[in-house]
Amino acid sequence: MRLSVLTVACAAALAAAPVYAQDSAAALRQDIQTLRQTLEQMEKRLQAIESGQPPPASPAITTATASGTGVTPAPLPAPLTAQAQVPGMGQAILPQRDSVADPSSAASRPDSVAGPTDPELKGFFAIPNTDTLIRIGGYAKLDAIADSRAAGDQEQFVTSSIPVGSAHRDVSNFTLHAKQTRFSFEARRPTTHGNLRFYLENDFFGSSDSYQFRLRHAYGQLGNTYAGYGYSTFMDADSLPDTLDFAGPGGAGYLLVAGIHHSFAMGKGNTLTVAAEDPDTQLSNPAEGIMPVDQLPDVTVTARMERDWGHLQLGAVARSLGYDGDAGDGRRFAGGLQLSGSAAVGEQDLLLFGMLGGKGLARYTADLTGSGMDAVVSADGRLQALSLYGGFVGYTHYWSPLWRSNLIYGQLTSGRNDALAADAFRQSRYGVFNLLWSPAPSWTMGMELLYGQLEQQSGQRGDTMRLQGSLQYNFIK
């Protein structure tokens, strides 16, 4: 390669040097000296490129003018540049981990630094003549699901939807779908006010009977200020366990919501985040003429500590619940706490956990969001926030660099209330064991055994077992 480049350079330089009979011997000697210097500079540059060091400034080929008395610089083409550095790519503190659903990659982080499932921020490329880098990501995922008896939701293992007392609850079912397939678009650039990140993501869980587009994330973040739609600040994406099932344990904090938040650095690895989010009072079976009312945003405060062994996060949310009815209205403050985290065990294994509790907290849980279990209006018109507590624990074991397993248990319990219907939610249990194989970073397949149980306020119970197999191809990994 070096010989070819030098030959081409010599030929170009000689062809460009006009030779006229009237040129003096001194002018010719000057041209030869200039060419020798140019070749020496090119030699040094090639040696630097081959050794992996930053090359010196690009040399210029000098050619004699038509009169033979001057030189005109002709810059060489620029060499191939190294991979561009992504703005905001601070070194991830958390230990690296793998995840099928990969919720961590979409999570907002102080100054938009890299997360534990994507520490190198691979796949970005620059838009020419700008400081902006973009990445198109996502994955294609096929799920094959077999239920021993009716599970309610045939595509996600939502334990609160398990039928209880149904005439068809003992009917087995098989489903094949690819609704978890998702696309994402991300853009990053530095600014005078910090690193700017834009993130957009969707999947196809927008409808129960078709592949309807569903927005998951659409937000911008400048420095430590976030605004848009995505994960609630109350939830902890880094603590969610690695499952083929998309829903995950019902006792985990989980909510996609519009909001704004700002993070304050409290020392290396420590942050405090304050957020205001879209409110949504969800009432259990409201009587005719009663409608939920929201007058204040949900306010969340989260303290987080990250270390090389893992992390701890304590979140608190305060809510203003309300309703308006024909016979009157009611208001009540509610809220709760969540403690979650992760911890490396030895060189390969990982422990994940979360526990939460409070009143009016159903909207912020994976099992009960949208279920109407935040509050209930009693017969005398009082608005009662429903108590709720639960949690999960998960353990990831790497059998080898290519094989891993997860063992997970979760539980969620709502307090008994006479104002609730007999078939209203009382308690759910969720259990998972899986075996995952990743022969390449972009390819994962596995099998998962799930068990779920639902208990109603009346005490009646229903349960089911599910076997799920999945094949996933990642676009960028």
Buried (B, 14 or more C-beta within 10 A) or exposed (E): EEEEBBEEBBEBBEEEBEEEEEBEEEBBEBBEEBBEEBBEBBBEBBEBBEEEEEBEEEBBBBBBEEEBEEBEEEEBEEEEEEEEEBBBBEEBBBBEBBBBBBBBBBBBBBBBBBBBBBBEBBBBEBEEEEEBBBBEBBBBBBBBBBBBBBBBBBBBBBBBBBBBEEEEBEEEBEBEBBBBBBBBBBBBBBEEEBBBBBBBBBBBBEEEEEBEEBEBBBBBBBBBBBEBBBBBBBBBBBBBBBBBBBBBBBBBBBBBBBBBBBBEEEEEBBBEBBBBBBBBBBBBEBEEEBEBBBEBBBBBBBBBBBBEEBBBBBBBBBBBBBBEBEEEBBBBEBBBBBBBBBBBEEEEBBBBBBBBBBBBBBBBBBBBBEBBBBBBBEEEBEBBBBBBBBBBBBBBBBEEEEBBBBBBBBBBBBEEBEBBEEEBBBBBBBBBBBBBBBEEEEBBBBBBEBBBBBBBBBEEBBBBBBBBBBBBBBBBB
